[in-house]
Each structure stands twice: as structure tokens, then as C-alpha cells.
């Protein structure tokens, strides 16, 4: 699944480690999601949407 997480993270000048801390996941998880190697769980997807202030559909594209 494609996503805009890297773009949104960079807009805020956050490192992967900072985003990981905000989400309570590992930096490796953020890296895997950004690279499309891992699809986040629904609760994590909602957490990302709230954190970036966007609907899930604006962040993820199947």
C-alpha cells in the first residue's frame, strides 16, 4: 500500500525516530511503513491520521 508518511514527516522536519516516539513504535517500523514493506494496523493508521491531522484516505492509497 502506498502512503504519504515520509512526505508528511519531512514537512514537519521530524526524523523517523521522532515519529516513532510519537507513535510508540520502533524506528524500523516507521521505515518499513514508509517503504511500503509493512501495512500498519488499523489503530496505528488512525493514530497516524490524527497525528498529521488528515483523513486516512489522504495518507494511504491502495
DSSP file (Angstrom, degrees, kcal/mol; ACC not computed):
  #  RESIDUE AA STRUCTURE BP1 BP2  ACC     N-H-->O    O-->H-N    N-H-->O    O-->H-N    TCO  KAPPA ALPHA  PHI   PSI    X-CA   Y-CA   Z-CA
    1    1 A X              0   0    0      0, 0.0    61,-0.2     0, 0.0    37,-0.1   0.000 360.0 360.0 360.0 128.6    0.0    0.0    0.0
    2    2 A X  E     +A   61   0A   0     59,-1.7    59,-2.7     2,-0.0     2,-0.3  -0.458 360.0 177.6 -77.5 153.4    1.4    3.4   -1.0
    3    3 A X  E     -A   60   0A   0     31,-0.2    57,-0.2    57,-0.2     3,-0.2  -0.963  38.0-135.4-151.4 168.4    1.4    6.2    1.6
    4    4 A X     >  +     0   0    0     55,-1.9     4,-2.6    -2,-0.3     5,-0.2   0.078  67.3 115.9-110.4  20.0    2.5    9.8    2.1
    5    5 A X  H  > S+     0   0    0     54,-0.3     4,-3.0     1,-0.2     5,-0.2   0.911  74.8  50.2 -62.3 -44.8    4.0    9.3    5.5
    6    6 A X  H  > S+     0   0    0      1,-0.2     4,-2.7     2,-0.2    -1,-0.2   0.934 113.0  47.2 -59.1 -46.1    7.6   10.2    4.5
    7    7 A X  H  > S+     0   0    0      2,-0.2     4,-2.0     1,-0.2    -2,-0.2   0.924 114.7  45.7 -60.6 -46.7    6.4   13.4    2.8
    8    8 A X  H  X S+     0   0    0     -4,-2.6     4,-1.0     2,-0.2    -2,-0.2   0.886 113.2  50.5 -65.8 -38.9    4.2   14.4    5.8
    9    9 A X  H ><>S+     0   0    0     -4,-3.0     5,-2.2    -5,-0.2     3,-0.6   0.928 111.0  47.8 -64.5 -45.3    7.0   13.6    8.3
   10   10 A X  H ><5S+     0   0    0     -4,-2.7     3,-1.3     1,-0.2    -1,-0.2   0.845 103.1  62.1 -67.0 -33.3    9.6   15.7    6.3
   11   11 A X  H 3<5S+     0   0    0     -4,-2.0    -1,-0.2     1,-0.3    -2,-0.2   0.834 109.4  42.6 -58.3 -31.8    7.1   18.6    6.1
   12   12 A X  T <<5S-     0   0    0     -4,-1.0    -1,-0.3    -3,-0.6    -2,-0.2   0.406 113.2-122.5 -93.7   0.7    7.3   18.7    9.9
   13   13 A X  T < 5 +     0   0    0     -3,-1.3     2,-0.4    -4,-0.2    -3,-0.2   0.869  59.8 151.0  57.3  40.2   11.0   18.2    9.9
   14   14 A X      < -     0   0    0     -5,-2.2    -1,-0.2     4,-0.0     2,-0.1  -0.803  41.2-134.3 -98.3 142.1   10.7   15.1   12.0
   15   15 A X     >  -     0   0    0     -2,-0.4     4,-2.2    -3,-0.1     5,-0.2  -0.405  31.2-105.0 -79.8 168.9   13.2   12.2   11.9
   16   16 A X  H  > S+     0   0    0      1,-0.2     4,-2.6     2,-0.2     5,-0.2   0.877 123.8  55.3 -61.7 -35.8   11.9    8.7   11.7
   17   17 A X  H  > S+     0   0    0      2,-0.2     4,-2.2     1,-0.2    -1,-0.2   0.893 106.5  49.4 -65.2 -39.9   12.9    8.3   15.3
   18   18 A X  H  > S+     0   0    0      2,-0.2     4,-2.1     1,-0.2    -2,-0.2   0.936 113.0  46.5 -65.1 -46.1   10.8   11.3   16.4
   19   19 A X  H  X S+     0   0    0     -4,-2.2     4,-1.8     1,-0.2    -2,-0.2   0.917 110.6  53.6 -61.9 -42.6    7.8   10.0   14.5
   20   20 A X  H  X>S+     0   0    0     -4,-2.6     5,-2.2     1,-0.2     4,-1.2   0.909 108.1  50.1 -58.7 -43.1    8.4    6.5   16.0
   21   21 A X  H  <5S+     0   0    0     -4,-2.2     3,-0.3     1,-0.2    -1,-0.2   0.910 109.7  50.7 -61.8 -42.2    8.4    8.0   19.5
   22   22 A X  H  <5S+     0   0    0     -4,-2.1    -1,-0.2     1,-0.2    -2,-0.2   0.819 117.3  40.0 -65.3 -30.4    5.1    9.9   18.8
   23   23 A X  H  <5S-     0   0    0     -4,-1.8    -1,-0.2    -5,-0.2    -2,-0.2   0.547 107.6-124.3 -94.2 -10.0    3.5    6.7   17.6
   24   24 A X  T  <5S+     0   0    0     -4,-1.2     2,-0.3    -3,-0.3    -3,-0.2   0.912  74.0 111.9  61.8  44.9    5.1    4.4   20.3
   25   25 A X  S   <S-     0   0    0     -5,-2.2    -1,-0.3    -6,-0.1    -2,-0.1  -0.811  73.5 -85.6-131.7 175.4    6.6    2.1   17.7
   26   26 A X     >  -     0   0    0     -2,-0.3     4,-1.7     1,-0.1     3,-0.3  -0.439  31.0-118.7 -81.2 159.1   10.2    1.4   16.6
   27   27 A X  H  > S+     0   0    0      1,-0.2     4,-2.5     2,-0.2     5,-0.2   0.855 116.8  59.5 -62.0 -34.7   12.1    3.5   14.0
   28   28 A X  H  > S+     0   0    0      1,-0.2     4,-2.4     2,-0.2    -1,-0.2   0.856 101.9  53.0 -63.5 -34.8   12.3    0.3   12.0
   29   29 A X  H  > S+     0   0    0     -3,-0.3     4,-2.4     2,-0.2    -1,-0.2   0.929 109.3  48.0 -65.2 -44.9    8.5    0.1   11.9
   30   30 A X  H  X S+     0   0    0     -4,-1.7     4,-2.8     1,-0.2     5,-0.2   0.925 112.2  50.3 -60.2 -44.3    8.3    3.7   10.6
   31   31 A X  H  X S+     0   0    0     -4,-2.5     4,-2.0     1,-0.2     6,-0.2   0.911 111.2  48.2 -60.3 -43.6   10.9    2.9    8.0
   32   32 A X  H  <>S+     0   0    0     -4,-2.4     5,-2.2     2,-0.2     6,-1.2   0.877 112.5  48.2 -67.1 -38.3    9.1   -0.3    6.9
   33   33 A X  H ><5S+     0   0    0     -4,-2.4     3,-1.4     4,-0.2    -2,-0.2   0.942 112.1  48.9 -66.9 -46.8    5.7    1.6    6.6
   34   34 A X  H 3<5S+     0   0    0     -4,-2.8   -31,-0.2     1,-0.3    -2,-0.2   0.874 111.8  49.9 -59.6 -37.2    7.3    4.4    4.6
   35   35 A X  T 3<5S-     0   0    0     -4,-2.0    -1,-0.3    -5,-0.2    -2,-0.2   0.465 113.2-117.9 -82.6  -1.1    8.9    1.9    2.3
   36   36 A X  T < 5S+     0   0    0     -3,-1.4    -3,-0.2    -4,-0.3    -2,-0.1   0.639  84.7 115.7  75.6  13.8    5.7    0.0    1.7
   37   37 A X  S   <S+     0   0    0     -5,-2.2     2,-0.4    -6,-0.2    -4,-0.2   0.558  76.8  36.6 -89.7  -9.0    7.1   -3.2    3.2
   38   38 A X        -     0   0    0     -6,-1.2     2,-0.5   -37,-0.1    -2,-0.2  -0.981  69.4-147.2-146.5 128.2    4.6   -3.1    6.1
   39   39 A X        -     0   0    0     -2,-0.4    -6,-0.1    -3,-0.1     6,-0.0  -0.854  30.8-124.0 -93.8 126.1    1.0   -2.1    6.3
   40   40 A X        -     0   0    0     -2,-0.5    -1,-0.0     1,-0.1   -11,-0.0  -0.258  26.5-101.0 -68.0 155.7    0.1   -0.6    9.7
   41   41 A X     >  -     0   0    0      1,-0.1     4,-2.5     4,-0.0     5,-0.2  -0.267  38.0-104.5 -64.9 162.7   -2.7   -2.0   11.8
   42   42 A X  H  > S+     0   0    0      1,-0.2     4,-2.4     2,-0.2     5,-0.2   0.914 121.9  51.6 -59.9 -44.4   -5.9    0.0   11.7
   43   43 A X  H  > S+     0   0    0      1,-0.2     4,-1.9     2,-0.2    -1,-0.2   0.901 111.9  47.3 -60.5 -38.2   -5.3    1.5   15.2
   44   44 A X  H  > S+     0   0    0      2,-0.2     4,-2.4     1,-0.2    -2,-0.2   0.881 109.7  53.0 -69.8 -37.2   -1.9    2.7   14.0
   45   45 A X  H  X S+     0   0    0     -4,-2.5     4,-2.3     2,-0.2    -2,-0.2   0.908 110.1  48.0 -62.9 -41.9   -3.3    4.1   10.8
   46   46 A X  H  X S+     0   0    0     -4,-2.4     4,-2.5     2,-0.2    -2,-0.2   0.886 109.8  52.9 -64.9 -38.1   -5.8    6.1   12.8
   47   47 A X  H  X S+     0   0    0     -4,-1.9     4,-2.5    -5,-0.2    -2,-0.2   0.914 109.5  48.7 -62.7 -43.0   -3.1    7.3   15.1
   48   48 A X  H  X S+     0   0    0     -4,-2.4     4,-2.4     2,-0.2    -2,-0.2   0.921 110.5  51.1 -61.4 -44.8   -1.1    8.5   12.1
   49   49 A X  H  X>S+     0   0    0     -4,-2.3     5,-2.2     1,-0.2     4,-0.9   0.917 112.6  45.4 -60.9 -44.6   -4.1   10.3   10.7
   50   50 A X  H  <5S+     0   0    0     -4,-2.5     3,-0.4     3,-0.2    -1,-0.2   0.919 111.7  52.5 -64.6 -42.9   -4.8   12.0   14.0
   51   51 A X  H  <5S+     0   0    0     -4,-2.5    -2,-0.2     1,-0.2    -1,-0.2   0.891 117.4  37.0 -61.5 -41.1   -1.1   13.0   14.4
   52   52 A X  H  <5S-     0   0    0     -4,-2.4    -1,-0.2     2,-0.2    -2,-0.2   0.504 107.3-125.3 -90.4  -5.1   -0.9   14.5   10.9
   53   53 A X  T  <5S+     0   0    0     -4,-0.9     2,-0.3    -3,-0.4    -3,-0.2   0.865  70.7 115.0  65.7  37.3   -4.5   16.0   11.1
   54   54 A X  S   <S-     0   0    0     -5,-2.2    -1,-0.2    -6,-0.2    -2,-0.2  -0.945  72.4 -98.3-135.1 155.0   -5.6   14.3    7.9
   55   55 A X    >>  -     0   0    0     -2,-0.3     3,-1.5     1,-0.1     4,-0.7  -0.404  38.1-114.5 -66.9 151.6   -8.1   11.7    6.9
   56   56 A X  H >> S+     0   0    0      1,-0.3     4,-2.8     2,-0.2     3,-1.4   0.868 115.8  62.5 -54.2 -38.4   -6.7    8.2    6.5
   57   57 A X  H 34 S+     0   0    0      1,-0.3    -1,-0.3     2,-0.2    -2,-0.0   0.762  99.2  55.1 -62.6 -24.9   -7.6    8.4    2.8
   58   58 A X  H <4 S+     0   0    0     -3,-1.5    -1,-0.3     1,-0.1    -2,-0.2   0.687 115.5  38.1 -78.9 -18.2   -5.2   11.3    2.4
   59   59 A X  H << S+     0   0    0     -3,-1.4   -55,-1.9    -4,-0.7     2,-0.4   0.824 116.2  45.6-100.0 -39.8   -2.3    9.3    3.8
   60   60 A X  E  <  -A    3   0A   0     -4,-2.8     2,-0.4   -57,-0.2   -57,-0.2  -0.868  56.6-175.4-114.3 141.9   -2.8    5.8    2.4
   61   61 A X  E      A    2   0A   0    -59,-2.7   -59,-1.7    -2,-0.4    -4,-0.0  -0.981 360.0 360.0-135.9 121.0   -3.7    4.7   -1.1
   62   62 A X              0   0    0     -2,-0.4    -1,-0.1   -61,-0.2   -59,-0.1   0.482 360.0 360.0 -84.4 360.0   -4.3    1.2   -2.1
